[in-house]
Amino acid sequence: EWFTFYETPQLNLLTVFFGVFFLVPGIISALKNVFSPRHYSNNSK
């Protein structure tokens, strides 16, 4: 019951899809920044 944002399941699937579509690239870029070696970021200056 907590995840029924809309009355129709199609809109629920669209909400989940766009949520994942926008969150995953942000998480991946953040993880790349955290786990990337420091000398690579220093050479790009």
mmCIF file of the N, C-alpha and C atoms, coordinates in Angstrom:
data_MODEL
# 
_entry.id   MODEL 
# 
loop_
_atom_site.group_PDB 
_atom_site.id 
_atom_site.type_symbol 
_atom_site.label_atom_id 
_atom_site.label_alt_id 
_atom_site.label_comp_id 
_atom_site.label_asym_id 
_atom_site.label_entity_id 
_atom_site.label_seq_id 
_atom_site.pdbx_PDB_ins_code 
_atom_site.Cartn_x 
_atom_site.Cartn_y 
_atom_site.Cartn_z 
_atom_site.occupancy 
_atom_site.B_iso_or_equiv 
_atom_site.pdbx_formal_charge 
_atom_site.auth_seq_id 
_atom_site.auth_comp_id 
_atom_site.auth_asym_id 
_atom_site.auth_atom_id 
_atom_site.pdbx_PDB_model_num 
ATOM 1   N N  . GLU A 1 1  ? 0.826  -1.212 0.000   1.00 0.00 ? 1  GLU A N  1 
ATOM 2   C CA . GLU A 1 1  ? 0.000  0.000  0.000   1.00 0.00 ? 1  GLU A CA 1 
ATOM 3   C C  . GLU A 1 1  ? 0.859  1.260  0.000   1.00 0.00 ? 1  GLU A C  1 
ATOM 4   N N  . TRP A 1 2  ? 2.083  1.135  0.461   1.00 0.00 ? 2  TRP A N  1 
ATOM 5   C CA . TRP A 1 2  ? 2.934  2.325  0.560   1.00 0.00 ? 2  TRP A CA 1 
ATOM 6   C C  . TRP A 1 2  ? 3.423  2.789  -0.809  1.00 0.00 ? 2  TRP A C  1 
ATOM 7   N N  . PHE A 1 3  ? 3.430  1.876  -1.779  1.00 0.00 ? 3  PHE A N  1 
ATOM 8   C CA . PHE A 1 3  ? 4.029  2.206  -3.068  1.00 0.00 ? 3  PHE A CA 1 
ATOM 9   C C  . PHE A 1 3  ? 2.998  2.533  -4.137  1.00 0.00 ? 3  PHE A C  1 
ATOM 10  N N  . THR A 1 4  ? 1.731  2.670  -3.747  1.00 0.00 ? 4  THR A N  1 
ATOM 11  C CA . THR A 1 4  ? 0.695  3.004  -4.735  1.00 0.00 ? 4  THR A CA 1 
ATOM 12  C C  . THR A 1 4  ? 0.586  4.517  -4.856  1.00 0.00 ? 4  THR A C  1 
ATOM 13  N N  . PHE A 1 5  ? 1.467  5.109  -5.646  1.00 0.00 ? 5  PHE A N  1 
ATOM 14  C CA . PHE A 1 5  ? 1.446  6.557  -5.832  1.00 0.00 ? 5  PHE A CA 1 
ATOM 15  C C  . PHE A 1 5  ? 0.288  6.963  -6.729  1.00 0.00 ? 5  PHE A C  1 
ATOM 16  N N  . TYR A 1 6  ? -0.058 6.122  -7.691  1.00 0.00 ? 6  TYR A N  1 
ATOM 17  C CA . TYR A 1 6  ? -1.145 6.422  -8.610  1.00 0.00 ? 6  TYR A CA 1 
ATOM 18  C C  . TYR A 1 6  ? -2.154 5.278  -8.593  1.00 0.00 ? 6  TYR A C  1 
ATOM 19  N N  . GLU A 1 7  ? -3.317 5.533  -9.187  1.00 0.00 ? 7  GLU A N  1 
ATOM 20  C CA . GLU A 1 7  ? -4.365 4.511  -9.183  1.00 0.00 ? 7  GLU A CA 1 
ATOM 21  C C  . GLU A 1 7  ? -4.060 3.389  -10.166 1.00 0.00 ? 7  GLU A C  1 
ATOM 22  N N  . THR A 1 8  ? -3.423 3.722  -11.291 1.00 0.00 ? 8  THR A N  1 
ATOM 23  C CA . THR A 1 8  ? -3.175 2.709  -12.318 1.00 0.00 ? 8  THR A CA 1 
ATOM 24  C C  . THR A 1 8  ? -1.761 2.163  -12.201 1.00 0.00 ? 8  THR A C  1 
ATOM 25  N N  . PRO A 1 9  ? -1.564 0.861  -12.386 1.00 0.00 ? 9  PRO A N  1 
ATOM 26  C CA . PRO A 1 9  ? -0.218 0.279  -12.290 1.00 0.00 ? 9  PRO A CA 1 
ATOM 27  C C  . PRO A 1 9  ? 0.723  0.790  -13.366 1.00 0.00 ? 9  PRO A C  1 
ATOM 28  N N  . GLN A 1 10 ? 0.183  1.217  -14.513 1.00 0.00 ? 10 GLN A N  1 
ATOM 29  C CA . GLN A 1 10 ? 1.054  1.721  -15.584 1.00 0.00 ? 10 GLN A CA 1 
ATOM 30  C C  . GLN A 1 10 ? 1.811  2.965  -15.119 1.00 0.00 ? 10 GLN A C  1 
ATOM 31  N N  . LEU A 1 11 ? 1.111  3.869  -14.437 1.00 0.00 ? 11 LEU A N  1 
ATOM 32  C CA . LEU A 1 11 ? 1.788  5.070  -13.948 1.00 0.00 ? 11 LEU A CA 1 
ATOM 33  C C  . LEU A 1 11 ? 2.782  4.715  -12.850 1.00 0.00 ? 11 LEU A C  1 
ATOM 34  N N  . ASN A 1 12 ? 2.466  3.706  -12.051 1.00 0.00 ? 12 ASN A N  1 
ATOM 35  C CA . ASN A 1 12 ? 3.430  3.260  -11.043 1.00 0.00 ? 12 ASN A CA 1 
ATOM 36  C C  . ASN A 1 12 ? 4.699  2.752  -11.701 1.00 0.00 ? 12 ASN A C  1 
ATOM 37  N N  . LEU A 1 13 ? 4.552  1.967  -12.772 1.00 0.00 ? 13 LEU A N  1 
ATOM 38  C CA . LEU A 1 13 ? 5.734  1.446  -13.467 1.00 0.00 ? 13 LEU A CA 1 
ATOM 39  C C  . LEU A 1 13 ? 6.530  2.576  -14.097 1.00 0.00 ? 13 LEU A C  1 
ATOM 40  N N  . LEU A 1 14 ? 5.836  3.578  -14.646 1.00 0.00 ? 14 LEU A N  1 
ATOM 41  C CA . LEU A 1 14 ? 6.548  4.718  -15.229 1.00 0.00 ? 14 LEU A CA 1 
ATOM 42  C C  . LEU A 1 14 ? 7.313  5.479  -14.154 1.00 0.00 ? 14 LEU A C  1 
ATOM 43  N N  . THR A 1 15 ? 6.707  5.639  -12.983 1.00 0.00 ? 15 THR A N  1 
ATOM 44  C CA . THR A 1 15 ? 7.382  6.354  -11.899 1.00 0.00 ? 15 THR A CA 1 
ATOM 45  C C  . THR A 1 15 ? 8.638  5.616  -11.464 1.00 0.00 ? 15 THR A C  1 
ATOM 46  N N  . VAL A 1 16 ? 8.531  4.299  -11.315 1.00 0.00 ? 16 VAL A N  1 
ATOM 47  C CA . VAL A 1 16 ? 9.702  3.511  -10.914 1.00 0.00 ? 16 VAL A CA 1 
ATOM 48  C C  . VAL A 1 16 ? 10.769 3.549  -12.000 1.00 0.00 ? 16 VAL A C  1 
ATOM 49  N N  . PHE A 1 17 ? 10.331 3.463  -13.265 1.00 0.00 ? 17 PHE A N  1 
ATOM 50  C CA . PHE A 1 17 ? 11.287 3.451  -14.372 1.00 0.00 ? 17 PHE A CA 1 
ATOM 51  C C  . PHE A 1 17 ? 12.063 4.759  -14.437 1.00 0.00 ? 17 PHE A C  1 
ATOM 52  N N  . PHE A 1 18 ? 11.349 5.895  -14.364 1.00 0.00 ? 18 PHE A N  1 
ATOM 53  C CA . PHE A 1 18 ? 12.045 7.177  -14.449 1.00 0.00 ? 18 PHE A CA 1 
ATOM 54  C C  . PHE A 1 18 ? 12.883 7.430  -13.201 1.00 0.00 ? 18 PHE A C  1 
ATOM 55  N N  . GLY A 1 19 ? 12.431 6.949  -12.049 1.00 0.00 ? 19 GLY A N  1 
ATOM 56  C CA . GLY A 1 19 ? 13.227 7.091  -10.835 1.00 0.00 ? 19 GLY A CA 1 
ATOM 57  C C  . GLY A 1 19 ? 14.562 6.379  -10.971 1.00 0.00 ? 19 GLY A C  1 
ATOM 58  N N  . VAL A 1 20 ? 14.522 5.138  -11.472 1.00 0.00 ? 20 VAL A N  1 
ATOM 59  C CA . VAL A 1 20 ? 15.761 4.378  -11.671 1.00 0.00 ? 20 VAL A CA 1 
ATOM 60  C C  . VAL A 1 20 ? 16.590 5.003  -12.786 1.00 0.00 ? 20 VAL A C  1 
ATOM 61  N N  . PHE A 1 21 ? 15.901 5.474  -13.836 1.00 0.00 ? 21 PHE A N  1 
ATOM 62  C CA . PHE A 1 21 ? 16.595 6.030  -14.997 1.00 0.00 ? 21 PHE A CA 1 
ATOM 63  C C  . PHE A 1 21 ? 17.405 7.261  -14.617 1.00 0.00 ? 21 PHE A C  1 
ATOM 64  N N  . PHE A 1 22 ? 16.887 8.068  -13.665 1.00 0.00 ? 22 PHE A N  1 
ATOM 65  C CA . PHE A 1 22 ? 17.615 9.281  -13.279 1.00 0.00 ? 22 PHE A CA 1 
ATOM 66  C C  . PHE A 1 22 ? 18.548 9.054  -12.095 1.00 0.00 ? 22 PHE A C  1 
ATOM 67  N N  . LEU A 1 23 ? 18.243 8.076  -11.248 1.00 0.00 ? 23 LEU A N  1 
ATOM 68  C CA . LEU A 1 23 ? 19.077 7.872  -10.068 1.00 0.00 ? 23 LEU A CA 1 
ATOM 69  C C  . LEU A 1 23 ? 20.336 7.070  -10.381 1.00 0.00 ? 23 LEU A C  1 
ATOM 70  N N  . VAL A 1 24 ? 20.212 6.055  -11.242 1.00 0.00 ? 24 VAL A N  1 
ATOM 71  C CA . VAL A 1 24 ? 21.346 5.155  -11.481 1.00 0.00 ? 24 VAL A CA 1 
ATOM 72  C C  . VAL A 1 24 ? 22.560 5.879  -12.072 1.00 0.00 ? 24 VAL A C  1 
ATOM 73  N N  . PRO A 1 25 ? 22.409 6.736  -13.105 1.00 0.00 ? 25 PRO A N  1 
ATOM 74  C CA . PRO A 1 25 ? 23.595 7.443  -13.619 1.00 0.00 ? 25 PRO A CA 1 
ATOM 75  C C  . PRO A 1 25 ? 24.246 8.336  -12.563 1.00 0.00 ? 25 PRO A C  1 
ATOM 76  N N  . GLY A 1 26 ? 23.452 8.953  -11.705 1.00 0.00 ? 26 GLY A N  1 
ATOM 77  C CA . GLY A 1 26 ? 24.017 9.780  -10.647 1.00 0.00 ? 26 GLY A CA 1 
ATOM 78  C C  . GLY A 1 26 ? 24.808 8.952  -9.651  1.00 0.00 ? 26 GLY A C  1 
ATOM 79  N N  . ILE A 1 27 ? 24.268 7.783  -9.306  1.00 0.00 ? 27 ILE A N  1 
ATOM 80  C CA . ILE A 1 27 ? 24.969 6.911  -8.370  1.00 0.00 ? 27 ILE A CA 1 
ATOM 81  C C  . ILE A 1 27 ? 26.253 6.379  -8.996  1.00 0.00 ? 27 ILE A C  1 
ATOM 82  N N  . ILE A 1 28 ? 26.194 6.014  -10.272 1.00 0.00 ? 28 ILE A N  1 
ATOM 83  C CA . ILE A 1 28 ? 27.380 5.475  -10.953 1.00 0.00 ? 28 ILE A CA 1 
ATOM 84  C C  . ILE A 1 28 ? 28.468 6.542  -11.044 1.00 0.00 ? 28 ILE A C  1 
ATOM 85  N N  . SER A 1 29 ? 28.100 7.772  -11.385 1.00 0.00 ? 29 SER A N  1 
ATOM 86  C CA . SER A 1 29 ? 29.105 8.836  -11.477 1.00 0.00 ? 29 SER A CA 1 
ATOM 87  C C  . SER A 1 29 ? 29.692 9.148  -10.107 1.00 0.00 ? 29 SER A C  1 
ATOM 88  N N  . ALA A 1 30 ? 28.863 9.093  -9.069  1.00 0.00 ? 30 ALA A N  1 
ATOM 89  C CA . ALA A 1 30 ? 29.369 9.335  -7.722  1.00 0.00 ? 30 ALA A CA 1 
ATOM 90  C C  . ALA A 1 30 ? 30.337 8.231  -7.309  1.00 0.00 ? 30 ALA A C  1 
ATOM 91  N N  . LEU A 1 31 ? 29.997 6.981  -7.631  1.00 0.00 ? 31 LEU A N  1 
ATOM 92  C CA . LEU A 1 31 ? 30.897 5.877  -7.293  1.00 0.00 ? 31 LEU A CA 1 
ATOM 93  C C  . LEU A 1 31 ? 32.197 5.975  -8.082  1.00 0.00 ? 31 LEU A C  1 
ATOM 94  N N  . LYS A 1 32 ? 32.123 6.411  -9.342  1.00 0.00 ? 32 LYS A N  1 
ATOM 95  C CA . LYS A 1 32 ? 33.341 6.576  -10.136 1.00 0.00 ? 32 LYS A CA 1 
ATOM 96  C C  . LYS A 1 32 ? 34.231 7.655  -9.519  1.00 0.00 ? 32 LYS A C  1 
ATOM 97  N N  . ASN A 1 33 ? 33.623 8.735  -9.031  1.00 0.00 ? 33 ASN A N  1 
ATOM 98  C CA . ASN A 1 33 ? 34.416 9.793  -8.412  1.00 0.00 ? 33 ASN A CA 1 
ATOM 99  C C  . ASN A 1 33 ? 35.046 9.315  -7.110  1.00 0.00 ? 33 ASN A C  1 
ATOM 100 N N  . VAL A 1 34 ? 34.333 8.468  -6.368  1.00 0.00 ? 34 VAL A N  1 
ATOM 101 C CA . VAL A 1 34 ? 34.864 8.005  -5.083  1.00 0.00 ? 34 VAL A CA 1 
ATOM 102 C C  . VAL A 1 34 ? 35.993 7.007  -5.286  1.00 0.00 ? 34 VAL A C  1 
ATOM 103 N N  . PHE A 1 35 ? 35.813 6.068  -6.238  1.00 0.00 ? 35 PHE A N  1 
ATOM 104 C CA . PHE A 1 35 ? 36.762 4.964  -6.381  1.00 0.00 ? 35 PHE A CA 1 
ATOM 105 C C  . PHE A 1 35 ? 37.845 5.230  -7.423  1.00 0.00 ? 35 PHE A C  1 
ATOM 106 N N  . SER A 1 36 ? 37.788 6.361  -8.118  1.00 0.00 ? 36 SER A N  1 
ATOM 107 C CA . SER A 1 36 ? 38.810 6.639  -9.121  1.00 0.00 ? 36 SER A CA 1 
ATOM 108 C C  . SER A 1 36 ? 40.120 7.047  -8.438  1.00 0.00 ? 36 SER A C  1 
ATOM 109 N N  . PRO A 1 37 ? 41.251 6.635  -9.005  1.00 0.00 ? 37 PRO A N  1 
ATOM 110 C CA . PRO A 1 37 ? 42.557 7.027  -8.436  1.00 0.00 ? 37 PRO A CA 1 
ATOM 111 C C  . PRO A 1 37 ? 42.739 8.543  -8.472  1.00 0.00 ? 37 PRO A C  1 
ATOM 112 N N  . ARG A 1 38 ? 43.413 9.056  -7.467  1.00 0.00 ? 38 ARG A N  1 
ATOM 113 C CA . ARG A 1 38 ? 43.536 10.512 -7.326  1.00 0.00 ? 38 ARG A CA 1 
ATOM 114 C C  . ARG A 1 38 ? 44.400 11.126 -8.423  1.00 0.00 ? 38 ARG A C  1 
ATOM 115 N N  . HIS A 1 39 ? 45.434 10.415 -8.887  1.00 0.00 ? 39 HIS A N  1 
ATOM 116 C CA . HIS A 1 39 ? 46.347 11.039 -9.849  1.00 0.00 ? 39 HIS A CA 1 
ATOM 117 C C  . HIS A 1 39 ? 45.674 11.272 -11.195 1.00 0.00 ? 39 HIS A C  1 
ATOM 118 N N  . TYR A 1 40 ? 44.634 10.519 -11.521 1.00 0.00 ? 40 TYR A N  1 
ATOM 119 C CA . TYR A 1 40 ? 43.926 10.771 -12.772 1.00 0.00 ? 40 TYR A CA 1 
ATOM 120 C C  . TYR A 1 40 ? 43.213 12.120 -12.710 1.00 0.00 ? 40 TYR A C  1 
ATOM 121 N N  . SER A 1 41 ? 42.582 12.428 -11.577 1.00 0.00 ? 41 SER A N  1 
ATOM 122 C CA . SER A 1 41 ? 41.868 13.694 -11.468 1.00 0.00 ? 41 SER A CA 1 
ATOM 123 C C  . SER A 1 41 ? 42.850 14.861 -11.398 1.00 0.00 ? 41 SER A C  1 
ATOM 124 N N  . ASN A 1 42 ? 44.045 14.626 -10.862 1.00 0.00 ? 42 ASN A N  1 
ATOM 125 C CA . ASN A 1 42 ? 45.030 15.697 -10.783 1.00 0.00 ? 42 ASN A CA 1 
ATOM 126 C C  . ASN A 1 42 ? 45.629 16.001 -12.153 1.00 0.00 ? 42 ASN A C  1 
ATOM 127 N N  . ASN A 1 43 ? 45.768 15.007 -13.020 1.00 0.00 ? 43 ASN A N  1 
ATOM 128 C CA . ASN A 1 43 ? 46.338 15.227 -14.346 1.00 0.00 ? 43 ASN A CA 1 
ATOM 129 C C  . ASN A 1 43 ? 45.375 15.965 -15.262 1.00 0.00 ? 43 ASN A C  1 
ATOM 130 N N  . SER A 1 44 ? 44.083 15.943 -14.957 1.00 0.00 ? 44 SER A N  1 
ATOM 131 C CA . SER A 1 44 ? 43.105 16.571 -15.848 1.00 0.00 ? 44 SER A CA 1 
ATOM 132 C C  . SER A 1 44 ? 43.090 18.082 -15.699 1.00 0.00 ? 44 SER A C  1 
ATOM 133 N N  . LYS A 1 45 ? 43.798 18.626 -14.697 1.00 0.00 ? 45 LYS A N  1 
ATOM 134 C CA . LYS A 1 45 ? 43.789 20.080 -14.493 1.00 0.00 ? 45 LYS A CA 1 
ATOM 135 C C  . LYS A 1 45 ? 44.589 20.791 -15.583 1.00 0.00 ? 45 LYS A C  1 
# 
